[in-house]
Amino acid sequence: MGFFGGLYEFKGYNEPVLVSSVDQVGTKTKIAAALGKYDTVGIDIVSHCVNDILTCGAEPLFFLDYIGMGKMVPEKVEAIVQGLARACRDVGCALIGGETGEMPGLYATPEDYDLVGFIIGVVEKDKILMGKTISLGDAVIGLPSNGLHTNGYSLARKIFGETKSVLNTGYPELGRTLGEALLEPHRCYLHQLKPLLSVIKGLAHITGGGLIDNVPRVLPKGLAAKFDSQTWSVPPIFKLIQQRGNVDQDEMYHVFNMGIGMAVICSTGNVDHLTKALPEARVIGEVVKQVGKARVVID
């Protein structure tokens, strides 16, 4: 404690390749601040980062965080770090260090803050997932999200606002308050997918940009993905956002994950194996030949 750098020794790999990622929670922090609830955003950032490196087939080694604040409030920092520690513990990842900065001249109000996460993971060189073996006719399986995860909060805040009274309003279709639904922690898919990586050709973490922008990142040139939106259930929070904000369907699928947190691409011969091992999973689409510029089609 108090040293200038974090040290980590790992063993057991023949040709280890380090995989890194950095991300931030975004304006979900505004919802957390309005409700005075800070422990879940730590879970959000760890889960987001773990899912990102999982798409390469990597498992997490260690994690670092950065918390920037308009005014230092020790109790707030403690709650954030408790969430970070809990999420790291759940995935066997060392929370090796972090930095907290108080910058009243940078943030608009003393309550404003930012949370950034940095993760390092490892994968054997011959087991890296890059999507190179994805081919025409492969199946796309979807793992469900539990809400917005960490994307689309600027639009949600524009539609609903962020006052405590609005966030504490209950909605029958949600079965809870709006704030509780919006603060639902980002799901982590490591434990579900790690034992199955050998039969997976590609993974796409569905974050900002939704299915439209994220799935093409793992598809070889000339291929696209066609989805049947009737094959999965869109969580009520997205329907509420679309209705209250009068948001176009195409925009919804571009901004939000719309109920799919991770897209798994595999050969048709491995579909039964994967869906049996992942009871929540559904076949939601297939890999098709790209026609024109569109690399994702949602029916």
FIDREN-874020 format. One record per residue: x, y, z of N, C-alpha, C in turn. Coordinates in steps of 0.1 Angstrom, whole numbers, plus 5000, padded with zeros to 4 digits. Example, Ala and Ser with C-alpha at 12.3 -4.5 7.8 and 13.67 -1.06 7.14 Angstrom:
# residues 2
5132  4943  5078  5123  4955  5078  5132  4967  5078
5128  4978  5071  5137  4989  5071  5129  5000  5079
This chain:
# residues 299
5008  4988  5000  5000  5000  5000  5009  5012  5000
5006  5021  4991  5014  5034  4990  5026  5033  4981
5029  5022  4975  5040  5021  4965  5036  5028  4952
5045  5031  4944  5043  5038  4932  5038  5030  4920
5039  5017  4921  5034  5008  4910  5029  4995  4915
5020  4989  4908  5015  4976  4912  5023  4965  4904
5026  4954  4912  5033  4943  4906  5025  4931  4905
5026  4923  4894  5018  4911  4893  5026  4901  4886
5027  4889  4891  5034  4878  4885  5024  4867  4881
5024  4863  4868  5015  4852  4864  5023  4841  4858
5018  4828  4859  5025  4817  4854  5015  4808  4847
5020  4797  4841  5011  4787  4835  5008  4788  4821
5015  4797  4814  5012  4799  4799  5024  4796  4791
5023  4790  4780  5034  4787  4771  5038  4799  4762
5028  4805  4756  5030  4817  4747  5019  4827  4751
5021  4833  4763  5011  4843  4768  5010  4856  4759
4998  4860  4756  4996  4873  4749  4988  4881  4759
4993  4893  4762  4985  4902  4771  4975  4910  4763
4963  4911  4769  4952  4918  4763  4947  4929  4772
4947  4941  4767  4943  4953  4776  4931  4960  4770
4924  4967  4779  4913  4975  4776  4911  4986  4786
4905  4997  4781  4902  5008  4790  4888  5013  4786
4880  5017  4796  4867  5022  4794  4862  5030  4806
4851  5036  4804  4845  5044  4815  4830  5042  4816
4824  5045  4827  4810  5042  4829  4801  5052  4822
4806  5064  4818  4798  5073  4811  4788  5081  4821
4777  5086  4815  4768  5094  4823  4759  5086  4832
4761  5073  4833  4754  5065  4843  4758  5070  4857
4770  5076  4858  4774  5082  4871  4764  5093  4875
4758  5100  4866  4748  5110  4869  4736  5104  4876
4731  5093  4871  4720  5086  4877  4724  5081  4891
4736  5076  4893  4740  5071  4906  4742  5083  4916
4747  5094  4911  4748  5106  4920  4735  5111  4924
4725  5111  4915  4712  5117  4918  4705  5108  4929
4708  5095  4929  4702  5086  4939  4711  5083  4951
4723  5089  4950  4732  5087  4962  4736  5072  4963
4737  5065  4952  4740  5051  4953  4753  5049  4944
4764  5045  4950  4776  5045  4943  4783  5031  4942
4777  5021  4948  4784  5008  4948  4783  5000  4935
4772  5003  4927  4770  4995  4915  4779  5000  4903
4783  5012  4903  4790  5017  4891  4804  5010  4891
4809  5006  4902  4822  4999  4903  4820  4985  4896
4809  4979  4899  4806  4966  4892  4805  4968  4877
4798  4979  4873  4797  4982  4859  4810  4982  4851
4819  4990  4856  4832  4992  4849  4840  4979  4848
4840  4971  4859  4848  4959  4859  4841  4949  4848
4828  4948  4849  4821  4939  4840  4823  4943  4826
4822  4956  4823  4824  4961  4809  4838  4957  4804
4848  4959  4812  4862  4957  4808  4865  4942  4806
4860  4934  4816  4862  4919  4815  4855  4914  4802
4843  4919  4799  4836  4914  4787  4844  4918  4774
4850  4930  4775  4858  4934  4763  4869  4925  4760
4877  4922  4770  4889  4913  4767  4885  4899  4765
4873  4895  4770  4868  4881  4768  4866  4879  4753
4862  4889  4746  4860  4888  4731  4872  4883  4724
4884  4885  4730  4897  4879  4724  4900  4866  4730
4892  4860  4739  4894  4848  4745  4903  4849  4758
4905  4861  4763  4913  4864  4774  4906  4863  4787
4913  4859  4798  4908  4860  4811  4915  4871  4819
4909  4877  4828  4915  4889  4835  4926  4885  4844
4936  4894  4845  4947  4892  4855  4946  4903  4865
4946  4916  4861  4945  4926  4871  4938  4939  4866
4934  4947  4875  4925  4958  4871  4930  4971  4879
4929  4982  4873  4932  4995  4879  4920  5005  4876
4918  5014  4885  4907  5023  4883  4912  5038  4885
4904  5047  4879  4907  5061  4881  4893  5068  4885
4893  5075  4896  4881  5082  4900  4884  5097  4901
4878  5104  4892  4879  5119  4892  4867  5125  4898
4869  5135  4907  4858  5141  4914  4859  5156  4915
4847  5163  4916  4847  5177  4918  4851  5180  4932
4846  5172  4941  4850  5173  4956  4852  5159  4961
4863  5157  4969  4866  5144  4975  4856  5142  4986
4849  5130  4985  4840  5126  4996  4844  5111  4999
4852  5109  5010  4857  5095  5012  4846  5084  5012
4834  5087  5017  4824  5077  5018  4820  5073  5003
4820  5083  4994  4816  5080  4980  4827  5071  4974
4839  5075  4976  4850  5067  4971  4850  5053  4976
4847  5051  4989  4847  5038  4995  4836  5030  4989
4824  5035  4986  4814  5028  4980  4817  5023  4966
4823  5032  4959  4827  5029  4945  4837  5017  4945
4847  5018  4954  4858  5008  4954  4852  4995  4960
4843  4995  4968  4836  4983  4973  4830  4975  4961
4824  4983  4952  4818  4977  4940  4829  4971  4931
4840  4979  4929  4851  4974  4921  4857  4961  4927
4859  4961  4940  4865  4949  4947  4856  4937  4946
4843  4939  4948  4834  4928  4947  4834  4922  4933
4833  4930  4922  4833  4925  4909  4846  4919  4905
4858  4924  4909  4871  4918  4907  4872  4904  4913
4867  4904  4926  4867  4891  4933  4859  4880  4926
4847  4884  4921  4839  4875  4914  4845  4869  4902
4854  4876  4895  4860  4870  4883  4875  4866  4885
4879  4866  4897  4893  4862  4900  4903  4872  4895
4900  4884  4896  4909  4895  4890  4915  4903  4902
4927  4906  4902  4933  4914  4912  4931  4929  4910
4925  4936  4920  4924  4950  4920  4937  4956  4925
4946  4959  4915  4960  4961  4919  4964  4975  4922
4955  4985  4919  4958  4999  4922  4948  5008  4916
4950  5021  4918  4941  5031  4913  4945  5045  4916
4938  5054  4911  4941  5069  4914  4928  5076  4916
4928  5085  4925  4917  5094  4928  4921  5108  4927
4914  5116  4919  4918  5130  4917  4907  5139  4921
4910  5150  4928  4900  5160  4932  4903  5173  4923
4893  5176  4914  4896  5187  4905  4883  5196  4904
4882  5205  4914  4870  5214  4914  4869  5223  4903
4880  5226  4896  4879  5235  4885  4875  5229  4872
4875  5215  4872  4872  5208  4860  4858  5203  4859
4853  5198  4870  4839  5193  4870  4829  5204  4874
4817  5203  4867  4808  5214  4868  4802  5216  4883
4800  5206  4890  4796  5207  4904  4804  5198  4913
4804  5200  4926  4811  5191  4935  4806  5177  4935
4794  5175  4930  4788  5161  4930  4793  5153  4918
4797  5160  4907  4801  5153  4895  4814  5145  4897
4814  5133  4891  4826  5125  4891  4827  5116  4879
4838  5110  4877  4840  5101  4866  4847  5088  4871
4844  5077  4864  4850  5065  4868  4855  5058  4855
4868  5055  4855  4875  5048  4844  4882  5036  4849
4881  5025  4841  4888  5012  4844  4898  5008  4834
4908  5002  4839  4919  4997  4830  4921  4982  4834
4921  4973  4824  4922  4959  4827  4933  4953  4818
4940  4943  4824  4950  4935  4817  4946  4921  4818
4945  4913  4807  4942  4899  4807  4952  4892  4799
4950  4878  4798  4960  4870  4791  4953  4859  4784
4959  4855  4773  4953  4844  4765  4965  4837  4758
4964  4824  4756  4974  4817  4749  4974  4821  4734
4985  4823  4728  4986  4828  4715  4978  4820  4705
4978  4807  4706  4971  4798  4697  4956  4797  4700
4951  4804  4710  4937  4804  4714  4930  4818  4713
4937  4827  4707  4932  4841  4705  4919  4840  4696
4909  4847  4700  4897  4848  4692  4898  4861  4684
4898  4859  4670  4898  4871  4662  4887  4871  4651
4879  4861  4651  4868  4860  4641  4873  4856  4627
4885  4852  4626  4891  4848  4613  4884  4836  4607
4879  4827  4615  4874  4814  4610  4859  4815  4608
4853  4827  4610  4838  4829  4608  4835  4828  4593
4825  4820  4590  4822  4818  4576  4807  4819  4573
4804  4819  4560  4790  4820  4556  4781  4809  4562
4770  4813  4568  4761  4803  4573  4762  4800  4588
4773  4806  4594  4775  4804  4608  4763  4810  4616
4761  4805  4628  4750  4810  4636  4754  4821  4646
4745  4830  4649  4748  4840  4659  4738  4838  4670
4744  4835  4682  4737  4833  4694  4738  4845  4703
4726  4849  4709  4726  4860  4718  4725  4857  4733
4733  4863  4741  4732  4862  4755  4725  4875  4760
4715  4874  4769  4707  4885  4772  4714  4895  4781
4711  4908  4779  4715  4918  4788  4704  4920  4799
4707  4928  4809  4697  4930  4820  4693  4945  4820
4696  4952  4809  4692  4966  4808  4702  4973  4800
4704  4986  4803  4713  4994  4794  4728  4991  4796
4731  4984  4806  4745  4981  4809  4753  4994  4812
4761  4999  4803  4768  5012  4805  4767  5021  4793
4757  5019  4785  4756  5027  4772  4742  5032  4770
4741  5044  4765  4728  5050  4761  4722  5059  4772
4730  5062  4782  4725  5070  4793  4723  5085  4790
4730  5090  4781  4728  5104  4777  4714  5106  4771
4710  5096  4762  4697  5097  4757  4686  5094  4767
4688  5084  4776  4678  5081  4786  4676  5093  4795
4687  5100  4799  4686  5112  4808  4679  5123  4801
4681  5125  4788  4674  5135  4780  4659  5133  4780
4655  5120  4780  4641  5117  4779  4634  5118  4793
4641  5113  4803  4635  5112  4817  4639  5123  4826
4651  5129  4823  4657  5138  4833  4664  5129  4844
4669  5136  4854  4677  5129  4864  4674  5134  4878
4662  5139  4880  4659  5143  4894  4655  5131  4902
4657  5132  4915  4655  5121  4924  4640  5116  4923
4631  5126  4923  4617  5122  4922  4613  5114  4910
4619  5118  4898  4616  5111  4886  4622  5097  4887
4634  5096  4892  4641  5083  4892  4635  5074  4903
4628  5079  4913  4621  5071  4923  4607  5067  4919
4603  5071  4907  4589  5068  4903  4589  5053  4898
4579  5046  4903  4577  5032  4900  4569  5030  4887
4573  5020  4879  4566  5017  4867  4562  5002  4867
4549  4999  4866  4544  4986  4866  4551  4976  4856
4554  4982  4844  4561  4973  4834  4575  4970  4838
4581  4978  4847  4595  4975  4851  4595  4967  4864
4584  4968  4871  4583  4960  4884  4592  4966  4895
4596  4979  4893  4605  4986  4902  4605  5001  4898
4614  5008  4904  4615  5022  4901  4623  5024  4888
4622  5035  4882  4630  5038  4870  4645  5038  4874
4648  5045  4885  4662  5045  4889  4668  5031  4892
4661  5022  4898  4666  5009  4900  4668  5002  4887
4660  5004  4877  4661  4997  4864  4674  5003  4857
4675  5016  4858  4687  5023  4851  4700  5019  4858
4700  5016  4870  4713  5013  4878  4716  4998  4878
4708  4990  4871  4710  4976  4871  4725  4974  4866
4733  4967  4874  4747  4965  4870  4749  4958  4856
4759  4962  4849  4764  4955  4837  4767  4941  4839
4761  4932  4831  4763  4918  4833  4777  4914  4828
4783  4904  4835  4796  4899  4831  4794  4885  4826
4800  4881  4815  4797  4868  4808  4809  4859  4809
4819  4862  4817  4831  4854  4818  4828  4840  4822
4822  4838  4833  4820  4825  4839  4811  4816  4829
4802  4822  4822  4794  4814  4813  4801  4810  4801
4810  4819  4795  4816  4816  4782  4830  4810  4783
4837  4812  4794  4851  4807  4795  4852  4792  4792
4843  4783  4797  4844  4769  4794  4841  4765  4780
4835  4774  4772  4830  4771  4759  4838  4778  4747
4849  4785  4751  4856  4793  4741  4862  4784  4730
4865  4771  4732  4871  4763  4722  4861  4760  4710
4848  4762  4712  4838  4760  4701  4832  4773  4696
4838  4784  4700  4833  4797  4696  4842  4803  4686
4837  4808  4675  4845  4815  4665  4847  4830  4667
4837  4836  4673  4838  4850  4675  4829  4855  4686
4832  4866  4693  4824  4872  4703  4823  4887  4700
4812  4893  4702  4810  4907  4701  4803  4912  4713
4809  4921  4721  4804  4927  4733  4795  4938  4728
4782  4938  4731  4772  4948  4725  4772  4960  4735
4779  4970  4731  4780  4982  4739  4775  4994  4731
4781  5006  4732  4777  5017  4724  4778  5014  4709
4767  5017  4702  4766  5013  4688  4757  5001  4686
4754  4994  4697  4745  4983  4696  4750  4972  4687
4741  4963  4683  4744  4952  4673  4749  4958  4660
4744  4969  4656  4748  4975  4643  4763  4978  4642
4769  4983  4652  4783  4987  4651  4792  4977  4657
4788  4969  4666  4797  4960  4673  4799  4946  4666
4789  4940  4661  4790  4927  4655  4800  4928  4643
4799  4938  4634  4809  4938  4623  4823  4938  4627
4826  4942  4639  4840  4943  4643  4847  4929  4643
4839  4919  4644  4845  4905  4644  4843  4897  4631
4836  4903  4622  4833  4896  4609  4844  4898  4599
4848  4888  4592  4857  4889  4581  4851  4897  4569
4860  4903  4561  4856  4911  4550  4846  4904  4541
4835  4910  4537  4826  4904  4528  4814  4897  4534
4815  4896  4547  4804  4890  4555  4796  4900  4563
4783  4896  4565  4774  4905  4573  4766  4896  4583
4759  4902  4591  4750  4894  4601  4736  4898  4599
4727  4888  4598  4713  4891  4597  4706  4886  4610
4698  4895  4616  4692  4892  4629  4677  4891  4627
4670  4882  4635  4656  4882  4636  4652  4887  4649
4647  4899  4650  4644  4906  4663  4633  4899  4670
4625  4889  4664  4615  4882  4671  4620  4870  4679
4633  4868  4678  4638  4856  4685  4643  4859  4699
4642  4871  4703  4646  4874  4717  4636  4885  4723
4636  4886  4736  4627  4895  4743  4634  4908  4746
4629  4919  4742  4635  4932  4745  4630  4936  4759
4640  4939  4768  4636  4943  4782  4627  4955  4782
4617  4955  4792  4608  4966  4793  4614  4980  4793
4626  4982  4799  4632  4995  4800  4634  5001  4786
4637  4993  4776  4639  4998  4763  4626  5003  4756
4616  4995  4759  4603  4998  4753  4598  5011  4760
4600  5013  4772  4596  5025  4779  4604  5037  4774
4617  5036  4772  4625  5047  4766  4620  5050  4752
4617  5040  4744  4613  5043  4730  4599  5050  4730
4590  5046  4739  4577  5052  4740  4577  5066  4745
4584  5068  4756  4584  5081  4762  4592  5091  4754
4602  5087  4747  4611  5096  4739  4607  5096  4725
4597  5088  4721  4594  5087  4706  4606  5085  4698
4614  5075  4702  4627  5072  4695  4625  5063  4683
4630  5066  4672  4629  5057  4660  4635  5044  4663
4630  5033  4657  4634  5019  4659  4649  5018  4655
4653  5023  4644  4667  5022  4640  4676  5029  4650
4672  5040  4655  4680  5047  4665  4681  5039  4678
4671  5032  4682  4671  5024  4694  4682  5013  4692
4682  5007  4681  4691  4996  4678  4706  5001  4676
4707  5013  4674  4721  5019  4672  4726  5024  4685
4718  5028  4694  4722  5034  4707  4723  5024  4718
4713  5014  4718  4712  5005  4730  4715  4991  4725
4717  4982  4735  4720  4968  4732  4707  4961  4729
4695  4966  4733  4682  4961  4731  4680  4947  4736
4687  4943  4746  4684  4930  4753  4695  4920  4750
4704  4923  4741  4715  4914  4738  4728  4920  4743
4734  4913  4753  4747  4918  4759  4759  4913  4752
4758  4901  4747  4770  4894  4740  4765  4886  4728
4771  4888  4717  4768  4880  4705  4779  4869  4703
4775  4857  4702  4784  4845  4701  4782  4839  4687
4793  4838  4680  4792  4833  4666  4799  4819  4666
4792  4809  4661  4797  4795  4660  4792  4788  4648
4798  4777  4645  4793  4769  4634  4779  4763  4638
4771  4760  4628  4758  4754  4631  4759  4741  4638
4770  4734  4636  4772  4721  4643  4774  4722  4658
4777  4734  4663  4780  4736  4677  4768  4744  4684
4758  4747  4677  4746  4754  4683  4740  4747  4694
4737  4734  4692  4730  4726  4703  4739  4725  4716
4752  4723  4714  4761  4723  4725  4761  4736  4733
4762  4747  4726  4762  4760  4732  4749  4764  4739
4738  4761  4732  4725  4765  4738  4721  4756  4750
4726  4744  4750  4724  4735  4762  4732  4740  4774
4744  4744  4771  4753  4749  4781  4749  4763  4786
4742  4771  4778  4738  4784  4781  4723  4785  4780
4716  4781  4790  4701  4781  4790  4694  4794  4786
4700  4805  4789  4694  4818  4785  4697  4822  4770
4706  4815  4764  4710  4819  4750  4699  4815  4740
4699  4823  4730  4689  4821  4718  4697  4823  4705
4694  4815  4695  4699  4817  4682  4691  4829  4677
4698  4840  4674  4692  4853  4670  4695  4857  4656
4704  4850  4649  4707  4854  4635  4717  4844  4629
4722  4849  4617  4732  4841  4610  4741  4850  4602
4752  4844  4598  4762  4851  4590  4759  4850  4576
4757  4861  4569  4753  4861  4555  4764  4868  4546
4762  4868  4533  4771  4875  4524  4767  4890  4525
4777  4899  4526  4774  4913  4526  4769  4918  4513
4758  4926  4513  4753  4932  4501  4752  4947  4503
4760  4954  4495  4761  4968  4496  4769  4972  4508
4767  4983  4515  4775  4987  4526  4771  4982  4539
4758  4978  4541  4753  4973  4553  4759  4960  4558
4764  4960  4570  4770  4947  4575  4761  4941  4586
4751  4947  4589  4741  4942  4599  4727  4945  4593
4718  4935  4593  4705  4936  4589  4696  4931  4601
4686  4939  4605  4678  4935  4616  4663  4935  4611
4657  4923  4610  4643  4921  4606  4634  4921  4618
